[in-house]
Amino acid sequence: MLAVVPELTLVIRNQLKLIYDIGAAQGQKEIPNELLLGVLVSAVGSSAGSLLVMHGGKVLVRRASLRVMQKMIALLGGRIAQQALKSAVSKWLPGIGAAAMAAWTGYLTKKIGEKAREVFEHEIVNDPTTGDLELIRSVELAVASSEIEEEAGDLLEFCKLQVLIDLAKIDGRLVDTERRLIDEALESPGLSDRQRERLRASLSGHSEPLQGIDVIAGRPDTAIALLSNMIALARKDDDFHITEKLYIKKVGGLLGFTSAEVDDVIGGA
C-alpha cells in the first residue's frame, strides 16, 4: 500500500491545479490558498471548515494562519488517504489495486470540477476576519461525522455480497478461487446469521433480487469499492467472460457510472 502514497500525493497536487485552472478560466484573477483548500475540502465530502461561507450571491473566503492551514491540510490528507485506501483495500476481496485508484481518482476529479465551477460562478470576496480555533474544530467535526457515516455504511454488506455472488455465477461456472473468496467474505461480522444463510443459499441456488443498490449509489466511496471488487473477482479465474462484463456494466449503471467510466476502470484493472 506504500505504493499508493506517491500516486495519492500527485493526485491531490493535480486536483489543486484543476481548481486553480477552473478559477482562472472563469476570470478569477486572485485565487488565495484558502479558496483552493476550501473547494478541495468541500469536494471530498467534508465541510469546507468555514473557510468558504455563502452569503447571498457571494462566496466569502476567510483568512487562516499558516498553522491552521497546515492543520487543515493534515486532516484533509488523512481523510483522502482513508477514502482511497478503503477503495483499494476491500474488506470483501483482495487484489484491487489500480482499478480502485482509477475509479476513485476519476470520481474525485469529477466532484472537484463540479464544486469549483459552482464556487467560481459566484463573486469571490475575501473576508478579513479570522477564527483559527473555529476553523480547526469545524474540520475535525466534519471528518469525524463522515467517518461515523461510513461505519453505518457497513450495514450494506449484504447487498455488496449479493452482487459479487451473482457476478461469480453469471458465466455459468463457479471456480474454486471464486468460491473460496466468497466463502471468506461470508464470514464478515457485518452480516447477520440470517443474511449469511440467504447468501449461501444464493451461492448454490437461485439468486434473490438485488437489494440496496440505490443506497450504495448514494455512497460514492462504497460504490467505487464495489465496482472495483467486481472487476477483481471477474479476473480471478483468468477468464474475463463477456457475461461478466455485461453484468458489471449493468450494475455499474445502477451505481451511477457511465458505460465509458466502467470501460475505463476495466481497462485499467
N, C-alpha and C positions, 0 to 999 in steps of 0.2 A: 504493500500500500504506500510505501515511501515514494514509489514512482509517480504516484498521483499528485504529490505536493508541488513539484515544479510546474506540472501542467496546470494545476489549480491556480498558482501564482500568475502564470501567463494569462489564464482565462480572466482573472479579476482585472489585471492590467488592461487587457483588451476591452473589457466591459466599460471601464472608466474612460478609455479613449472613445468608445462608441458614444457615451453620454456627451462628452465634450464636442464630438463632431456633429451630433444632432443639434446641440445648442448653437454651435457656430453656423450651421446650415439654416437655422431659423432666425438668424440675425442677432444672436446674443453676443455682445462684444466682450463682456467680462463674465467669466464663469468661475466663481470662487470655489475653493476646495470644499467648503461646507455644502455647496449646492451639489457638487458631484457626489459627495458621500451621502447626502440626503436622498438623492434619486436611487443610488445603489441599494441603500438600506431598505427603502420602500419596495424596491423591485424584488428583493429576496424574501418578501413575505413578513417583514417586521415593520414596526413603527419607524418613522423617519427620525425618531428620537428627538422630536421637537425642533430639529434643525430646519425643517420646512413647515411653514404654517400657512394654510389657505385663509385668505382674508378677502372676501368678495371675489373680484376677478384677478386678484394679485396673489403671488407667492412670496411670503416673507422669508428671507434667509437669515437665520440667526448666526451671530459670530460665536466661535468656540475657541478656547485657548488650545495651544499645541498639546498640552497634557490631556485635555478632553478628547481631542481628535485622535490621539494615539490610543486612548482607552476605547473609544468607539470602534476604531479600526480593528483592535484586538478582538472585541466582542463580535464584530461582524465577520472577521476572518474565521473565528471558531464556528460561527453559525453556518457559514457557507461550506466550510470543510465538513461539518457534521452532515449537512444535506448531501454533499457529493459522495461521501463515504457510505452513507446509508443507501444511496442508489447503487454504489459499486459493490458493496459487501452485503449481499442479501441474507436475511435470516432464513430464507427458504432453500435457496440453491446457490452453490458456489460457482465461481468461474465466469463472472460477468465482465469485469474489466472495462475494456474500451467501449463496449456497447453502452454501458450505463453512463460513462462520462460523456459520450457523444450525445445521448438523449438529454442528459441533464444540462449540458452546456447549451444545446440548441434551445431548450425551453427557457433557460435563464436569459439568453440573449434576446429572445422574443419579448419576454416580460420587461426587460430593461429598456428596450427600444420603445415599447408602448408607454412605459412610465415617463421616459424622457420626453417623448412627444407631448404627452399630456401636460407635463410641468412647463415646458417651454412655450406652450400655446398661451400661457398667461404672462402678465407683466411681472418681471422679477424685481423685487425690492429688497435691498439689504437692510436688515433690522439691526440697529446698533446695540440693542440690549443683549446681555449675556445671562446665562444661567447654567453654569458648568455642572453643578450637582444635579440639577433637574434633568439635564441632557443625558448624563450618565445613567441616572436612575431609570429614565424612560426607556433607554435601550435595554438595560438589564431586565426590566419587566417584560418588554416585548419578546426578548429571547426566551425568557422563562415560560411565558404563555404559549409561545409557538411549540416549545418542547412538550408541554403538557398536552397540547392538541395532537401532537404526533403520537404520544403514548396512547391516546384514545383511539388513534387510527389502527393500533394493533388488533382491535376487535374485528377488523376486516379480514383477518387471517383466513377465515372460512372461504370467503369469496375468491381470494387470491389463489388458494389451493384448488378450488373448483375449476378455475380457468386452466391452471397448469395440468391438472388431471385430464381435462378434456383435450388439451393440446397433445399430451403424451399418447392418447388413444386415437387421435384423429386420422393417423396414417394407417390404421388397421392393425398395428402391431405394437406391443409394449415390450421393449428390450430390457434386459436385466439392469443396465445402467440407469435407465429411466425409472424403473420400479424401485431400485434402491434409493434413489434421490427422493422420490415421492414418499416412500416409507419413512425415511429420516425426517422429512418435513412434517409428516403427520404426527410426529412426537412433540410438536411445538406446544409449549404450555399455554399458548394463546387460544387453543381450541378446547371446547368442552368435550366431554365424553360422547355426548350425542352427536356433535358435529363431526368428531373423528369417525364415529360409526357410519355416518352418512357418506363421508368422503371415501372410506374404504369400500363401501357398497358401490359407489360410483366408479371406483377404480376397477372393480371386477364385473360390473354390470352396466345398466343404463344410467346415463348422466341425467342430473336434475337441471332444470332451467337455471341460468346464471342469476345470482342474487347479489345486489350491492354494487354493480358496475358503475351506476350513476354516482354513488357515494365516492368510489375510488377516483372517478373522473374529476371530482371536486377537490381532490387532494393531489396536486401535481407531482410531488415527490413520490407518493405511493404509486401513482400511475406510471411514472417513468421507471421505477424499480420493477414493477410488474411486467412492463413491456420488455425490459432488458432480460428478466428471468425467463420469459417465454422464448426469447431468441437463444439464450444459453441452453435451455432444455432441448429445444429443437435440434441443436447442433451436437448433443451428447451422443447420438447414435451414428455420427459421421455421415448422415444422410438427411439433408435438409429437404424434406419432401414438399412437393407443391401444395399438398393439402395443409401442411403445417404453415406454410407462408400465407395461404389464403385465410386460415383461421387467425393468424397473428394480425393480418390486416383488418379483419372483421372486428376483433376485439380492440385493436388499436384505434379504429374509428370510433368505437363506443367510448373509449377513454379520451377522445378529443384530439387524437393525432391525425394528420392528413396522410393520405396514401404515400405521398412523396417523403414525408418525415419518417414513416415506418421503413420505406425502402432504404433511406439513408442510414438508419440505425442497423438494419440487416446487413447492408453492405460493409459497414464499419465494424461489425462484430467479429 
